[in-house]
Amino acid sequence: MTATTDQQTDFGFRQVPLVDKQTLVDDVFHKVARRYDLMNDLMSGGLHRAWKDHLVTALNPPRGERSFHLLDVAGGTGDIAMRVMEAGGPNTQVTVLDINADMLAVGRDRAAQRGLASGIEFTEGNAEALPFADRTFDAYTIAFGIRNVPRIDAALREACRVLRPGGHFLCLEFSSVDVPFLDRLYELYSFNAIPAIGQAVAGDAEAYRYLVESIQMFPKPERFSAMIRAAGFSRVSHTPMSGGIVALHSAWRC
């Protein structure tokens, strides 16, 4: 269905026309592309590395000769893709899809520097309309990207469509802190320290403020799990980490 200009969605704490959100998100990531991993280190205290390692462990790419093809969405810098290539066997392939050309350029450079370019394909495209045939991939991952998609339900349906039967869906995303007192400390840190860090490191507090606000507006784990089921997945679960700061969502294509 084509969006009309009177449809509204969240852009952080702002309500914007649905058709405008992607452009606004793109602008944020154009600004931070070259400092994206540094930004993640600063925002998470380096914990994002352990969270991503946990995702790859849950993915468990085969280490033998069996072929394995992963689609990593919103993974332009190649962070997940390179982890999977190093963990998997010789017939592991990763297709990285991102809507932002600047992020993809960073990923291509890094993959080449680490000698992994031959196994990773970088493709510009939209999570809501994947340019791939049905039942193409063995697994689908998206790390800290689903909350920036204007139509999350459409992206989830596309994930289900391109997975082979038995394919694994894994989504790593910021979540709801569930530890007393930590929730308040985390909120104070997020809304005060992170925009200040963004201004100091990248000269752009507003982009970082949006990232914090987008975390707050993302559906709670139970609601997001329901959205995953509605897209056609089964065996849906989520695992909170670091007191609920993030959650790893897992599901399987029937």
Buried (B, 14 or more C-beta within 10 A) or exposed (E): EEBEEEEEBBBBEEEBBBBBBBEBBBEBBBBBBBBBBEBBBBBBEEBBBEBBEBBBEBBEBBEEEEEBBBBBBBBBBBBBBBBBBEBBEEBBBBBBBBBBEBBBBBBBBBBEEEEBBEBBBBBBBBBBEBEBEEEBBBBBBBBBBBBBBBBBEBBBBBBBBBBBEEBBBBBBBBBBBEEEEBBEEBEEBBEEBBBEBBBEBBEBBBBBBBBBBBBBEBBEBEEBBEBBBEBBBEEBEBBBBBBBBBBBBBBBBE
